[in-house]
C-alpha cells in the first residue's frame, strides 16, 4: 500500500543549524533513501523551499484570490515528503520513525487513496 510521509519541522530551528549539522541530517536522509530503494519501498521523496516562497490560491465566488505565504501560521511547517510502498500502517510508521526530522519535528503518515487505475 502506498503511504505519504509528510515531514513537518520548525524552519527557524533548521536555519539555526550549522552547515555541518545540516549536512549530517542530509546524509541520514540519503542513507534512508538508499535503504528504502534496496527494500523496494521507495517511490519518491522531495523537499520544499521555505514557506516564505509559498503562494496560496483560493477561488471564492468565482474570483481567484492569491496571497503570499502558506495557508496557516503554525510552529511546524510542511517541508517535504516520502512516498513509500509499505506492507501496512505499522511498516509505514516504522519508516516514518527513521526520518531524521521525527526527532525534532513530526511525520504525518497517510495512506494514499487510489482515485483511478489508469
C-alpha positions in Angstrom: 0.0 0.0 0.0 1.2 3.5 -0.8 1.8 5.9 2.1 2.7 9.6 2.1 5.0 10.5 4.9 4.6 14.3 5.4 7.5 16.0 7.1 6.8 18.9 9.4 9.5 20.9 11.2 10.4 24.3 12.6 12.1 26.2 9.7 13.8 28.6 12.2 15.4 25.6 14.0 16.7 24.2 10.7 18.1 27.6 9.8 19.9 27.8 13.1 21.9 24.6 12.3 25.4 25.0 11.1 26.3 23.8 7.6 27.9 20.7 9.2 24.7 19.9 11.2 22.6 20.3 8.1 24.9 18.1 6.0 24.8 15.4 8.7 21.0 15.4 8.6 21.1 15.2 4.8 23.4 12.2 5.0 20.8 10.5 7.2 18.2 11.2 4.5 20.5 9.8 1.8 21.0 6.6 3.9 17.3 6.2 4.4 16.7 6.7 0.7 19.3 4.0 -0.1 17.7 1.5 2.3 14.2 2.1 1.0 15.3 1.7 -2.6 17.1 -1.6 -1.7 14.0 -2.8 0.0 11.8 -1.9 -3.0 9.8 0.5 -0.8 11.0 3.8 -2.3 8.5 5.6 -4.6 9.8 9.2 -4.3 10.7 12.0 -1.9 11.2 15.7 -2.1 11.8 18.8 -0.1 10.0 22.2 -0.3 11.6 25.6 -0.4 11.0 27.8 2.7 7.4 28.9 3.4 8.4 32.4 2.5 8.5 31.3 -1.1 4.9 29.9 -0.9 1.8 31.4 -2.6 -1.7 30.4 -1.6 -4.5 30.3 -4.2 -8.2 30.3 -3.3 -11.3 30.7 -5.5 -14.2 32.4 -3.8 -17.4 33.5 -5.6 -15.7 32.8 -8.9 -12.8 35.1 -8.2 -9.2 33.9 -7.7 -7.6 35.2 -4.6 -3.8 35.0 -4.3 -1.8 35.6 -1.1 1.8 35.3 -0.2 2.8 32.5 2.2 1.4 29.3 3.5 -2.3 28.7 4.3 -1.8 28.9 8.1 0.7 30.0 10.6 2.0 27.1 12.7 5.0 26.2 14.8 5.9 23.5 12.3 5.9 23.9 8.6 5.4 21.3 5.9 8.9 20.8 4.5 9.0 17.6 2.5 7.7 14.1 2.0 8.5 10.5 1.3 6.2 8.3 -0.8 6.7 4.7 0.2 5.2 1.3 -0.6 4.7 -0.2 2.9 3.2 -3.6 3.9 0.8 -1.9 6.3 0.4 1.1 8.6 2.9 -0.4 11.1 5.6 -0.7 8.4 4.9 2.9 7.3 5.2 4.2 10.8 8.5 2.3 11.3 9.8 4.1 8.2 8.5 7.4 9.4 10.4 6.9 12.7 13.6 6.7 10.7 13.2 10.1 9.1 15.7 12.4 10.9 13.1 15.1 11.3 11.0 12.8 13.5 13.4 13.6 16.3 12.6 17.3 16.5 9.5 17.7 14.3 6.7 15.4 13.3 5.9 13.0 10.5 2.3 12.6 9.4 1.6 9.1 7.9 -1.3 8.9 5.5 -2.4 6.2 3.1 -2.9 7.3 -0.5 -6.4 7.0 -1.9 -6.2 5.5 -5.4 -8.7 7.5 -7.4 -8.4 5.7 -10.7 -6.4 2.8 -12.0 -5.4 4.3 -15.4 
